[in-house]
Amino acid sequence: MGTENTWMKNGKESRRIKVVVLGAGFAGSSFINSFKGKLKGKDRRRIDLTVIDGNSYHLFAPLLYQVATGSVRDRHISAPLNTTAERKKFRFIKSTVLRVSPERNQVITTTGVVGYDYLVVALGAENNNFGIPGVEEYSVPLKSLQDGRTIRERLFNSLIPEKNALGNGVGVLSPVNFVIVGGGATGVELAASMSDQVMAFSRKAGVRHDGINIFLLEAQDRLVRDAPQEVSDRLMSDMARRGVKVRLNTRIIRLGRNGVELQNGGFIETENVFWAAGVRNGKIITEFGGNHVEKVHGRIVVDNFLRVPAFSNVFVLGDNALAKDATSNNPVPQTAAAAVQEGKFAGKHLASIIGEKMNSHGFRYRDTGLMVATGSYSAVCMFPGGIILSGFGGWIIWHAVHLFKLDTVRNKISVMADWALRDRLMRNMAGPGLN
Ligand SMILES: Cc1cc2nc3c(=O)[nH]c(=O)nc-3n(C[C@H](O)[C@H](O)[C@H](O)COP(=O)(O)OP(=O)(O)OC[C@H]3O[C@@H](n4cnc5c(N)ncnc54)[C@H](O)[C@@H]3O)c2cc1C
């Protein structure tokens, strides 16, 4: 049988192989599934798998904007890691990683030092403030469940019906500006959903919403700039239909308590700035391995098998990695879809190393297209090969794909119920303004 750290081989006790995964996000979770699934019975007994994450849950970030606008409940897009650990049989440590020492095969965390034989780094990226003064103090990012809850509170606390404000029996919502920074997919989805919720709220409260402005600021000359022009154009027209004020070629130079200063001399008065302007890797990644490890724009350059060339027992996945497709040599994007594919590949590859089998080809990235929800009954989807579908058809596909990808059956059913009962959910979320 052996002890917790050993196993019996030919009547002799051998040390188990320690595999440590940092981060149970998209890449880390996909690695665990694939690694566990591909290990053969005898190899399974040789492995000691530990997963470290600062959160006690896995977050389904693509639906976070709906938490921020009160369209789904926060607990419905998170899956507890303790339960997953019990089911999939790995050790879960809830702890924050501070540093990795690849020279010593050690991870330094807030609860102690963890040694490893193989390491999987999948810590995801942080919010990028581009060094703009005031971003940390005066904006709310959209990265964590807490961020989602904070934005939701800001949104609904700012919607204050003033009954009979126009003196003729007609009420309005108190004027307020919301500013979303970053015209990528997340910024577009947040702006569209916010606009929907403002309209739904004003309808239910029986007041007008003329004084509410939702600005979407983008530094480049179009929305979702990595997508073809036609996708950006369709997104622009969907935003216009929702009343979102898109400002392209608009750079922010400073954020203050009272608003946003623009490079073109403009100023938008607001206390509600939501930051969705991009991501960057944190210090753990940018300082990983010092000069021995190549980084490009803060991402660790990995080989075709997603390993760090200088430390071949370390895999780096997801947003932390600069991986290239083994066939085309094109860089792999920082998306959930890519992170999942990388996790799956690395899990299979490590299982083959442990089982002493050869994995003949390197990582191949499969483009899965692009989907952006643009509010109720509308989304823009671009499929591999360039076919674009927007409007209601896109909305159906967006919903089907997101439900399919959600982690647990329980979360799938709960999110479906949230969508079906959205009026009731809004009353719960909206607080005193509606009740
Ligand atoms: C709001 C939002 C919406 C998005 N929508 C989409 C979308 O629709 N489609 C798409 O393809 N991509 C989307 N993305 C991008 C996608 O979520 C990321 O590309 C993907 O999550 C990257 O996977 P990952 O495993 O590298 O990191 P993550 O999934 O971010 O996982 C990182 C994990 O590491 C943990 N962690 C981080 N730092 C530490 C630490 N120091 N110590 C311990 N644990 C730590 C975190 O808690 C987390 O569990 C979205 C991102 C956001 C923020």
The ligand as a Gaussian input file, in Angstrom:
#p B3LYP/6-31G(d) Opt

LIG

0 1
 C      -15.136000      39.374000     -17.069000
 C      -14.416000      38.460000     -18.014000
 C      -15.109000      37.899000     -19.087000
 C      -14.465000      37.051000     -19.962000
 N      -15.172000      36.510000     -20.992000
 C      -14.573000      35.635000     -21.824000
 C      -15.317000      34.998000     -22.849000
 O      -16.514000      35.240000     -23.017000
 N      -14.668000      34.113000     -23.654000
 C      -13.330000      33.828000     -23.485000
 O      -12.783000      33.009000     -24.230000
 N      -12.599000      34.426000     -22.537000
 C      -13.188000      35.308000     -21.681000
 N      -12.458000      35.910000     -20.705000
 C      -11.038000      35.620000     -20.591000
 C      -10.853000      34.317000     -19.856000
 O      -11.612000      34.305000     -18.677000
 C       -9.389000      34.090000     -19.551000
 O       -8.652000      34.147000     -20.748000
 C       -9.212000      32.739000     -18.877000
 O       -9.875000      32.759000     -17.618000
 C       -7.752000      32.405000     -18.669000
 O       -7.686000      31.192000     -17.995000
 P       -6.533000      30.929000     -16.937000
 O       -6.728000      29.555000     -16.441000
 O       -5.232000      31.333000     -17.512000
 O       -6.830000      31.965000     -15.754000
 P       -8.098000      32.083000     -14.816000
 O       -9.260000      31.393000     -15.378000
 O       -8.193000      33.535000     -14.512000
 O       -7.659000      31.297000     -13.502000
 C       -6.641000      31.739000     -12.646000
 C       -6.847000      31.107000     -11.287000
 O       -5.710000      31.391000     -10.480000
 C       -6.112000      31.847000      -9.203000
 N       -5.054000      32.751000      -8.742000
 C       -4.630000      33.899000      -9.327000
 N       -3.604000      34.429000      -8.640000
 C       -3.371000      33.601000      -7.603000
 C       -2.422000      33.590000      -6.534000
 N       -1.476000      34.531000      -6.418000
 N       -2.459000      32.587000      -5.643000
 C       -3.403000      31.582000      -5.747000
 N       -4.313000      31.546000      -6.734000
 C       -4.301000      32.534000      -7.649000
 C       -7.437000      32.542000      -9.437000
 O       -8.214000      32.549000      -8.240000
 C       -8.060000      31.674000     -10.537000
 O       -8.837000      30.640000     -10.010000
 C      -13.087000      36.764000     -19.792000
 C      -12.386000      37.336000     -18.715000
 C      -13.047000      38.156000     -17.821000
 C      -12.292000      38.732000     -16.649000

